[in-house]
Amino acid sequence: MSELPKLRTGGQLVVDALLAQGTDTVFCVPGESHLEVLNALHAHREAMRLVVCRHEAGAAFMAEARGKLDGRPGVCLVSRGPGAANASIGVHTAFQDSTPMILLIGQVGRDVAEREAFQEIDYRRMFGPLCKWVAQIDEASRVSEFLARAYSVAMSGRPGPVVLALPEDMLTDSAFALTVPRVEVARAHPAPSAMAHLRELLAQASRPLLLLGGPGWGAAGRDAIRRFAEANDLPVACTFRRQDLFAHRHRLFVGELGHAVDPALARAVHAADLLIAVGTRLGEVVTSGYTLVEVPMPRQRLVHVLPCADELGRVYQPALKVLSDPDPFAEAAAALAPVDGAGWCEWHGRLRDGFARHQAVPARNLPLDPARVIRTLGEQLAPDAVIASGAGNYATWAQRHFPFGETNTQLAPTSGAMGYGVPAAIAAKLRHPARQVVCLAGDGCFLMSAQELATAVAHRLAIVFLVFNNGMYGAVRMRQELDYPGRPIGTELCNPDFVAYAVSFGLQAERVGRDEEFAPALRRALSAPGPSLIELLIDTDIAAAGIDADARHEPAQRAAA
């Protein structure tokens, strides 16, 4: 005999719906507008972990990072008004990075709506341009329906964020529970005719390049795309902050298209006669301002593979559009009869040699060289270690010199959001407690979310935080000195003692100023039972990877002459 439906409050129905979708973690800053949800979470605290953060931006970044790691939405719960505004940076990152995420916002009661009540915001207008879908649940009886749709929208096609507002009085209303099974989304598969056309184009090419990016890759897809590349001797590059899609030590890997791109690789993309772009939208950073691949008609024969029909042809008009998720495309490509890649053997050799030269650590007379720091990380960390970073010149050293080789080992925002690394590292360690997790942060980037060290300590997370301290917003200063020589302003930083700051939270911390000091400091940090921090004293003349101090200061020297 089946059980009769039970009356549940709106808050209980929200938690029931999250559990039904397999969600086991909610990142939160508590607020009075969603007390009923918190009460429901208390009843399920064995099945649902509530990670209480110190700022809504940190909570939203953690949810976004969890979505990157799992491919299913990370969930963030915040209060109305200021809480939602603070969380918006995570929503923007999820949108630009195509990451599934759900933001739940407590809202004013329906009985006072449209009066500009305390902290009231129309979230449809606020978040409309930043997410795939934004709605308000006004009836408790529809909670399960809305949450199921939220998961479906967040994961379908081009993944992205969904925002749901929860009126405070709706959460205390009662309705009969409606169980909605776990949502699984349909995956797009490539048409056989498209794959046949792809093989024809490949057989006609003399300078092909396989470019991998975007979300939605699984282990099977990565393995299949590797087999496709190997069977056809295809050189492979990865897009900005998607470097963990192909092993850097593989003979076919030729580099990354992002900030401080290898000029030789940029020239190769420009000169390629066939560009097979899988999963990447080919955005501004990847194409060096839309110059490497011209809009709307690329000079290369472009095969563009994306899971969303609206994105195909949105910017570029390719020679071949393939509507497919990455994994099904990779498996279909691996099943194709290979072509003879002897014709582009010399082409691939030049690209691989160029990558080796670009990745090599240049000889510089510096007490502490960021390139050698990153090389040491690559030597000492496990292959599945997660590297989390935010935005700034410091991140370019990892992009250039760290040998990524495993899926979900790079957590970094393609949106360029500062403050991302600390929360992302926390999300990674909560999700994968057995894996090493290292956060890279510039001094400016770090202090945008450093309060989340309290979250790392509260959960006893053995994360290593590396703070590259050069006393400035380095990326902005570099551009000032290049574009407005001799006129820097607003980029110098007044920093705390980062070691003392970390110790005040309960971290193990030390300061490193020379190359020979870093490796033993890293070993001590990796063996610590809880979180640890190493402050790296970086020379102010060090700019981004690939831009030396002489080139950076040359415009100012000319202006002073």
Secondary structure, 3 states (H helix, E strand, C coil): CCCCCCEEEHHHHHHHHHHHCCCCEEEECCCHHHHHHHHHHHHCCCCCEEEECCCHHHHHHHHHHHHHHHCCCEEEEECCCHHHHHHHHHHHHHHHHCCCEEEEEEECCHHHCCCCCCCCCCHHHHHHHHCCEEEECCCHHHHHHHHHHHHHHHHCCCCCEEEEEEEHHHHHCEEECCCCCCCCCCCCCCCHHHHHHHHHHHHHCCCEEEEECCCCCCHHHHHHHHHHHHHHCCCEEEECCCHHHCCCCCCCEEEEECCCCCHHHHHHHHHCCEEEEECCCCCCCCCCCCCCCCCCCCCCEEEEEECCCCCCCCCCCCCEEEECCHHHHHHHHHCCCCCCHHHHHHHHHHHHHHHHHHHCCCCCCCCCCHHHHHHHHHHHCCCCCEEEECCCHHHHHHHHHCCCCCCCCEECCCCCCCCCHHHHHHHHHHHCCCCCEEEEEEHHHHCCCHHHHHHHHHCCCCEEEEEEECCECHHHHHHHHHHCCCCCCCCECCCCCHHHHHHHHCCEEEEECCHHHHHHHHHHHHCCCCCEEEEEECCCCCCCCCCCHHHHHHHHHHHHC
